């Protein structure tokens, strides 16, 4: 068997980089050479959080080589404008990727044998096809969301969305009897920000969907146990999840912020199943009123809490909605710990954790489920609203927060739902059952584990 050199290309977002870095680590452990390509903007964040300017991540005796390509936007551009970002990527990065692959061959004697591209970077499959190397799709969200995208022509035909991808009327629909029902409010690309951005992203999605026919390998961070209906709806999709970090490693693989491990020492001092873990991923933003209600609601629970509050500066462009909001004067914080960024999987595995107040991003969903932690669901945008449906209605391992007449999740609502969740033994039991099933899938001989082995064998042939 030959040693393949795999070029891995994630979308420039923390929730996309994370699973693809873990996936890259698995390939590295199985004897592949890995070149991990971020946009320049994301690449600089990753290097900064690692304190490593050498551009490599050690794995055994080998390394993942970290490289970058400019996204085509200027240094001061608003990369939170996803429509502009992905159109710029589509217009600029394909030619630069092709040049990078050629330079690797001519200058370093490195021949790339395969490109694994995130769905939103699926234009890279066209590059792979053009230069005659293998191309593979990696889908980082739930299989149900890809099933939704595969149904775009039918959704238009049935009058659920228009040709720009936007819902025509509020309507409930079901892709198949084995996939939870959706309503138009769960169409993820129509939950981004404004209509113009949503139309742009929809056009990117349509383009990406057209490129999928260029490969027979569609991988996803899910399991047959978790999404049997969606996986049968998209039979080409191969589940290799749950992709979980090796928690014995302290190295932060692909993090945009430096992880603060002091929270683990703090958790060691807390009683078993006592701590509320609160984390909203890499993109959620709160205004001052909601931030205040959350802070005071956590105090009202009278429980210890670990709360991740990002101190990122690239949300400064919106002065009304940024994470540099200050804690209210009446917030004492004596019973809790606030972290800038946490080693989430280590936290979720810790016996002191009682529940997870989460934005329900797919990575957080998979990590929480894999560790048997009950959820309190607080989605922010895109696919997170559908993930809440899975957690609360299908798996029944969590509860949802309800907004008041002002659209706020109040401090009293937080107190009430925490008490209700932690008083429900059935939810705790179900969460443990799901954990056992998901862990079985990734153990040696499990279906996800066997799927990954099958893929690696194909890579090496």
C-alpha positions as CSV (number, residue, x, y, z in Angstrom):
1,X,0.0,0.0,0.0
2,X,1.2,3.5,-0.9
3,X,1.4,6.4,1.7
4,X,-1.3,8.9,0.5
5,X,-0.9,12.6,0.9
6,X,-4.3,14.0,1.7
7,X,-5.1,17.7,1.4
8,X,-7.9,18.7,3.9
9,X,-9.9,21.8,3.2
10,X,-12.4,23.0,5.8
11,X,-14.7,26.1,5.7
12,X,-13.3,29.0,7.7
13,X,-15.3,28.5,10.8
14,X,-14.5,26.8,14.1
15,X,-17.3,24.3,13.9
16,X,-16.0,23.2,10.5
17,X,-12.3,23.2,11.3
18,X,-12.8,21.1,14.5
19,X,-14.2,17.8,13.1
20,X,-11.9,18.0,10.0
21,X,-8.9,18.3,12.2
22,X,-10.0,15.3,14.3
23,X,-10.6,13.4,11.0
24,X,-7.1,14.4,9.9
25,X,-5.6,13.1,13.1
26,X,-7.3,9.7,12.5
27,X,-5.8,9.6,9.0
28,X,-2.4,10.6,10.4
29,X,-2.6,7.7,12.9
30,X,-3.3,5.4,10.0
31,X,-0.2,6.3,8.1
32,X,-1.4,9.1,5.8
33,X,0.4,12.4,5.2
34,X,-1.9,15.4,5.9
35,X,-1.8,18.9,4.6
36,X,-4.5,21.0,6.3
37,X,-5.4,24.1,4.4
38,X,-7.3,27.0,6.1
39,X,-8.0,30.4,4.7
40,X,-5.3,32.8,5.7
41,X,-7.6,34.5,8.3
42,X,-8.5,31.2,10.0
43,X,-4.9,29.9,9.7
44,X,-3.6,32.9,11.7
45,X,-6.1,32.3,14.4
46,X,-5.2,28.6,14.7
47,X,-1.4,29.4,14.9
48,X,-2.0,32.1,17.4
49,X,-4.0,29.8,19.7
50,X,-1.3,27.1,19.5
51,X,1.5,29.5,20.1
52,X,3.2,27.6,17.3
53,X,4.4,29.5,14.3
54,X,6.0,26.5,12.7
55,X,2.8,25.4,11.0
56,X,2.5,21.8,12.0
57,X,0.7,19.7,14.5
58,X,2.5,16.6,15.9
59,X,0.8,13.2,15.7
60,X,2.9,10.3,16.7
61,X,6.1,10.4,14.6
62,X,4.4,12.4,11.9
63,X,2.9,15.8,11.5
64,X,-0.1,17.6,10.1
65,X,1.3,20.4,7.9
66,X,-0.7,23.6,8.3
67,X,-0.9,25.8,5.2
68,X,-3.2,28.7,4.0
69,X,-4.7,30.3,1.0
70,X,-6.2,33.9,1.0
71,X,-10.0,34.1,0.9
72,X,-9.8,37.1,-1.5
73,X,-11.2,39.6,1.0
74,X,-9.2,42.5,2.4
75,X,-7.7,42.4,5.9
76,X,-10.5,44.7,7.3
77,X,-13.4,43.0,5.6
78,X,-16.4,41.7,7.6
79,X,-16.0,37.9,7.5
80,X,-19.2,37.6,9.5
81,X,-21.0,38.5,6.2
82,X,-21.1,34.9,5.0
83,X,-22.6,35.7,1.6
84,X,-19.7,38.0,0.7
85,X,-17.1,35.6,2.3
86,X,-18.2,32.5,0.4
87,X,-18.6,34.3,-3.0
88,X,-15.1,35.7,-2.6
89,X,-13.8,32.2,-1.7
90,X,-15.5,30.7,-4.8
91,X,-14.1,33.4,-7.0
92,X,-10.5,33.4,-5.7
93,X,-9.5,30.2,-4.0
94,X,-9.9,27.5,-6.7
95,X,-7.0,28.9,-8.9
96,X,-4.9,29.4,-5.8
97,X,-5.5,25.9,-4.6
98,X,-4.5,24.5,-7.9
99,X,-1.3,26.6,-7.8
100,X,-0.5,25.5,-4.3
101,X,-0.8,21.8,-5.3
102,X,1.5,22.4,-8.2
103,X,4.0,24.3,-6.1
104,X,4.1,21.5,-3.6
105,X,5.0,19.1,-6.4
106,X,7.6,21.3,-8.0
107,X,9.2,22.8,-5.0
108,X,8.8,20.2,-2.3
109,X,8.5,17.0,-4.2
110,X,5.1,16.4,-2.6
111,X,2.4,14.8,-4.7
112,X,-1.2,15.3,-3.3
113,X,-3.2,12.2,-4.0
114,X,-6.6,13.3,-2.6
115,X,-8.5,16.4,-1.6
116,X,-11.1,16.1,1.2
117,X,-13.3,19.2,1.0
118,X,-15.8,20.6,3.4
119,X,-19.2,20.9,1.8
120,X,-19.1,24.7,1.5
121,X,-15.6,24.3,-0.1
122,X,-16.9,21.6,-2.6
123,X,-15.6,23.6,-5.5
124,X,-12.3,21.9,-4.6
125,X,-13.8,18.7,-6.0
126,X,-13.7,20.4,-9.4
127,X,-10.1,21.2,-8.9
128,X,-9.3,17.6,-8.0
129,X,-11.3,16.4,-11.0
130,X,-9.4,18.8,-13.3
131,X,-5.9,17.8,-12.2
132,X,-6.7,14.1,-12.0
133,X,-6.6,13.3,-8.3
134,X,-9.1,11.8,-5.9
135,X,-11.8,14.1,-4.4
136,X,-13.9,13.4,-1.3
137,X,-16.7,15.4,0.3
138,X,-16.8,15.9,4.1
139,X,-20.2,17.1,5.5
140,X,-19.7,18.6,9.0
141,X,-23.4,19.0,10.0
142,X,-26.1,16.4,10.5
143,X,-27.0,13.9,7.8
144,X,-30.5,15.3,7.9
145,X,-29.3,18.7,6.7
146,X,-27.7,17.1,3.7
147,X,-30.9,15.2,3.1
148,X,-32.6,18.6,3.1
149,X,-30.2,20.0,0.6
150,X,-30.6,17.0,-1.7
151,X,-34.3,17.8,-1.6
152,X,-34.0,21.4,-2.9
153,X,-35.5,20.6,-6.4
154,X,-38.5,18.9,-4.7
155,X,-38.9,21.7,-2.2
156,X,-39.1,24.2,-5.1
157,X,-41.5,22.0,-7.0
158,X,-43.7,21.5,-4.0
159,X,-43.9,25.3,-3.4
160,X,-42.1,25.2,0.0
161,X,-39.2,27.4,-1.1
162,X,-38.8,29.8,-4.1
163,X,-35.9,29.7,-6.6
164,X,-33.8,31.7,-4.2
165,X,-34.2,29.1,-1.5
166,X,-36.4,31.3,0.7
167,X,-39.7,29.9,2.2
168,X,-42.8,30.8,0.4
169,X,-45.2,30.3,3.3
170,X,-44.9,28.9,6.8
171,X,-45.4,25.2,6.2
172,X,-44.7,21.8,7.8
173,X,-43.1,19.1,5.6
174,X,-41.4,15.8,5.9
175,X,-38.6,14.5,3.7
176,X,-39.4,10.9,4.6
177,X,-41.3,9.0,7.3
178,X,-38.0,8.2,9.0
179,X,-36.8,11.8,9.3
180,X,-38.3,14.1,11.9
181,X,-40.8,16.6,10.4
182,X,-39.5,20.0,9.6
183,X,-41.2,23.4,9.1
184,X,-39.9,26.2,6.9
185,X,-38.4,27.8,10.0
186,X,-35.9,24.9,10.1
187,X,-34.4,25.5,6.6
188,X,-30.9,26.3,7.7
189,X,-29.8,28.6,5.0
190,X,-32.9,30.8,5.7
191,X,-31.8,31.2,9.3
192,X,-28.5,33.1,8.7
193,X,-29.2,36.9,8.9
194,X,-30.8,38.9,6.1
195,X,-32.5,38.0,2.8
196,X,-29.7,39.1,0.6
197,X,-27.1,37.0,2.5
198,X,-29.4,34.0,2.5
199,X,-29.9,34.2,-1.3
200,X,-26.1,34.4,-1.8
201,X,-25.5,31.4,0.5
202,X,-28.3,29.4,-1.3
203,X,-26.6,30.0,-4.6
204,X,-23.3,28.7,-3.1
205,X,-25.2,25.7,-1.8
206,X,-26.7,24.9,-5.2
207,X,-23.2,25.2,-6.8
208,X,-21.7,22.9,-4.2
209,X,-24.5,20.3,-4.6
210,X,-23.8,20.2,-8.4
211,X,-20.1,19.4,-7.7
212,X,-21.0,16.4,-5.5
213,X,-21.5,14.2,-8.5
214,X,-17.7,14.4,-9.0
215,X,-17.0,12.0,-6.1
216,X,-18.4,8.7,-4.8
217,X,-17.2,9.4,-1.3
218,X,-19.4,11.5,1.0
219,X,-18.3,11.4,4.6
220,X,-20.2,12.8,7.6
221,X,-19.7,13.3,11.4
222,X,-22.7,11.2,12.3
223,X,-23.5,7.6,13.2
224,X,-26.0,5.0,11.9
225,X,-27.5,4.8,15.4
226,X,-28.1,8.6,15.6
227,X,-29.6,9.2,12.1
228,X,-30.8,6.0,10.5
229,X,-33.6,7.8,8.6
230,X,-31.5,10.5,7.1
231,X,-28.7,8.1,6.2
232,X,-31.1,5.8,4.4
233,X,-32.5,8.9,2.5
234,X,-28.9,9.7,1.4
235,X,-27.4,6.2,0.9
236,X,-24.2,7.6,-0.5
237,X,-23.4,9.3,2.8
238,X,-20.9,7.3,4.9
239,X,-21.0,8.0,8.6
240,X,-17.6,8.0,10.3
241,X,-18.6,9.8,13.6
242,X,-18.7,10.6,16.3
243,X,-15.4,12.4,15.6
244,X,-14.2,13.0,19.2
245,X,-10.9,14.5,20.3
246,X,-8.4,12.4,22.2
247,X,-8.8,13.9,25.6
248,X,-5.4,12.5,26.8
249,X,-3.8,15.1,24.4
250,X,-3.5,18.6,25.7
251,X,-2.7,20.0,22.3
252,X,-5.5,22.2,20.9
253,X,-6.1,20.9,17.5
254,X,-7.3,23.7,15.2
255,X,-8.8,25.9,17.9
256,X,-9.3,29.6,17.1
257,X,-8.9,30.6,20.7
258,X,-6.4,29.3,23.3
259,X,-8.1,26.8,25.6
260,X,-8.1,27.6,29.3
261,X,-7.5,24.3,31.2
262,X,-7.9,25.8,34.6
263,X,-11.6,25.0,34.4
264,X,-10.7,21.3,34.7
265,X,-9.0,21.8,38.0
266,X,-12.0,23.8,39.1
267,X,-14.3,21.0,38.1
268,X,-12.2,18.6,40.1
269,X,-13.3,20.4,43.2
270,X,-17.1,20.3,42.5
271,X,-19.5,17.6,43.6
272,X,-20.5,14.8,41.2
273,X,-23.2,15.9,38.6
274,X,-23.6,19.4,40.1
275,X,-22.2,21.8,37.5
276,X,-24.2,23.5,34.7
277,X,-21.9,23.8,31.7
278,X,-22.8,26.9,29.5
279,X,-21.2,27.3,26.1
280,X,-22.6,28.7,22.8
281,X,-19.9,27.9,20.3
282,X,-17.9,30.2,18.1
283,X,-20.5,32.5,16.5
284,X,-23.4,33.1,19.0
285,X,-23.7,36.8,20.0
286,X,-25.9,38.2,22.8
287,X,-27.2,41.7,23.3
288,X,-26.8,43.3,26.7
289,X,-30.4,42.5,27.9
290,X,-30.1,38.8,27.1
291,X,-26.6,38.5,28.4
292,X,-27.8,40.0,31.7
293,X,-30.7,37.6,32.0
294,X,-28.4,34.7,31.3
295,X,-25.9,35.8,34.0
296,X,-28.6,36.4,36.6
297,X,-30.5,33.2,35.6
298,X,-27.4,31.1,36.3
299,X,-27.1,32.7,39.7
300,X,-30.7,31.9,40.5
301,X,-30.2,28.2,40.0
302,X,-28.0,28.1,43.1
303,X,-25.7,25.6,41.4
304,X,-22.1,25.8,40.4
305,X,-21.7,26.7,36.7
306,X,-18.9,26.8,34.1
307,X,-19.7,29.5,31.6
308,X,-17.7,30.0,28.4
309,X,-17.7,33.7,27.3
310,X,-15.6,34.4,24.2
311,X,-13.5,37.5,24.2
312,X,-13.3,37.8,20.4
313,X,-12.7,41.1,18.8
314,X,-14.1,40.4,15.3
315,X,-17.6,41.1,16.5
316,X,-16.8,44.7,17.2
317,X,-18.3,45.8,13.9
318,X,-21.8,45.5,15.4
319,X,-21.8,47.7,18.5
320,X,-25.3,46.6,19.5
321,X,-24.5,42.9,19.5
322,X,-21.1,41.7,20.6
323,X,-19.6,39.5,23.2
324,X,-17.7,42.2,25.0
325,X,-20.9,43.1,27.0
326,X,-20.2,43.5,30.7
327,X,-21.6,41.4,33.5
328,X,-24.4,43.1,35.4
329,X,-23.5,44.9,38.7
330,X,-25.7,42.6,40.8
331,X,-23.9,39.5,39.4
332,X,-21.7,38.0,42.1
333,X,-20.4,35.0,40.3
334,X,-19.3,33.3,43.5
335,X,-20.7,29.9,42.6
336,X,-19.4,29.8,39.0
337,X,-16.3,30.1,36.8
338,X,-16.1,32.0,33.6
339,X,-13.7,30.9,30.9
340,X,-12.7,32.5,27.6
341,X,-12.6,29.2,25.8
342,X,-12.7,25.7,27.2
343,X,-11.5,22.2,26.3
344,X,-15.1,21.2,25.7
345,X,-14.7,17.4,25.4
346,X,-12.7,17.2,28.6
347,X,-15.4,19.3,30.3
348,X,-18.3,17.2,29.0
349,X,-16.5,14.0,30.1
350,X,-16.0,15.3,33.6
351,X,-18.1,13.6,36.3
352,X,-19.0,17.0,37.9
353,X,-21.1,18.1,34.8
354,X,-24.8,17.9,35.4
355,X,-26.1,19.4,32.1
356,X,-25.2,21.4,29.1
357,X,-26.8,24.8,28.2
358,X,-25.9,24.8,24.5
359,X,-26.5,26.5,21.1
360,X,-26.9,23.0,19.7
361,X,-24.2,23.3,17.0
362,X,-23.7,19.8,15.5
363,X,-20.2,19.4,17.1
364,X,-21.6,20.3,20.5
365,X,-24.6,18.1,20.0
366,X,-22.5,15.1,19.1
367,X,-20.0,15.7,21.9
368,X,-22.8,16.1,24.5
369,X,-24.6,13.0,23.3
370,X,-21.4,11.0,23.3
371,X,-20.8,11.8,26.9
372,X,-24.3,11.2,28.2
373,X,-24.9,14.9,29.2
374,X,-28.6,16.2,29.2
375,X,-29.2,19.4,27.2
376,X,-30.9,22.7,27.7
377,X,-31.3,24.0,24.1
378,X,-30.7,27.6,23.1
379,X,-30.1,27.6,19.3
380,X,-28.8,30.7,17.6
381,X,-28.9,30.2,13.8
382,X,-28.7,27.8,10.8
383,X,-29.0,24.1,11.5
384,X,-29.0,24.5,15.3
385,X,-32.8,24.8,15.4
386,X,-33.2,21.4,13.8
387,X,-30.6,19.9,16.1
388,X,-32.7,21.1,19.0
389,X,-35.6,19.0,17.5
390,X,-33.4,15.9,17.5
391,X,-32.3,16.5,21.1
392,X,-35.7,17.3,22.6
393,X,-38.3,15.6,20.5
394,X,-36.5,12.5,18.9
395,X,-33.9,11.5,21.5
396,X,-35.7,13.1,24.4
397,X,-32.4,14.0,26.2
398,X,-33.0,17.6,26.7
399,X,-35.5,20.5,27.1
400,X,-35.9,23.8,25.2
401,X,-36.0,27.3,26.6
402,X,-39.0,29.4,25.8
403,X,-38.8,33.1,25.1
404,X,-41.0,35.7,26.8
405,X,-43.2,38.3,25.0
406,X,-40.1,40.4,24.4
407,X,-38.2,37.6,22.8
408,X,-35.9,37.2,25.8
409,X,-35.1,34.0,27.6
410,X,-35.7,35.2,31.1
411,X,-33.7,34.5,34.3
412,X,-36.8,32.8,35.8
413,X,-37.1,30.6,32.7
414,X,-33.5,29.5,33.1
415,X,-34.0,28.7,36.7
416,X,-37.2,26.8,36.1
417,X,-35.8,24.7,33.2
418,X,-32.6,23.8,34.9
419,X,-34.6,22.5,37.9
420,X,-37.0,20.6,35.6
421,X,-34.2,19.0,33.6
422,X,-32.1,17.9,36.6
423,X,-35.2,16.6,38.4
424,X,-36.1,14.3,35.4
425,X,-34.4,10.9,35.9
426,X,-35.8,9.7,32.6
427,X,-33.8,12.3,30.7
428,X,-30.6,11.3,32.5
429,X,-31.3,7.6,31.7
430,X,-32.0,8.2,28.1
431,X,-28.8,10.4,27.8
432,X,-26.8,7.5,29.1
433,X,-28.4,5.0,26.7
434,X,-27.6,7.3,23.7
435,X,-24.0,7.6,25.0
436,X,-23.6,3.8,25.1
437,X,-25.0,3.4,21.6
438,X,-22.8,6.1,20.1
439,X,-19.6,4.9,21.8
440,X,-20.3,1.4,20.5
441,X,-20.3,2.8,16.9
442,X,-16.8,4.2,17.2
443,X,-15.3,1.3,19.2
444,X,-13.3,-1.3,17.2
445,X,-15.8,-3.3,15.1
446,X,-18.4,-0.5,15.4
447,X,-20.1,0.6,12.2
448,X,-18.6,4.1,12.1
449,X,-15.1,2.6,12.9
450,X,-15.5,0.1,10.1
451,X,-16.6,2.8,7.7
452,X,-13.5,4.9,8.5
453,X,-11.3,1.8,8.0
454,X,-13.0,1.1,4.6
455,X,-12.3,4.7,3.5
456,X,-8.6,4.6,4.6
457,X,-8.1,1.3,2.7
458,X,-9.5,3.0,-0.4
459,X,-7.2,6.0,0.1
460,X,-4.2,3.7,0.2
461,X,-5.1,1.5,-2.8
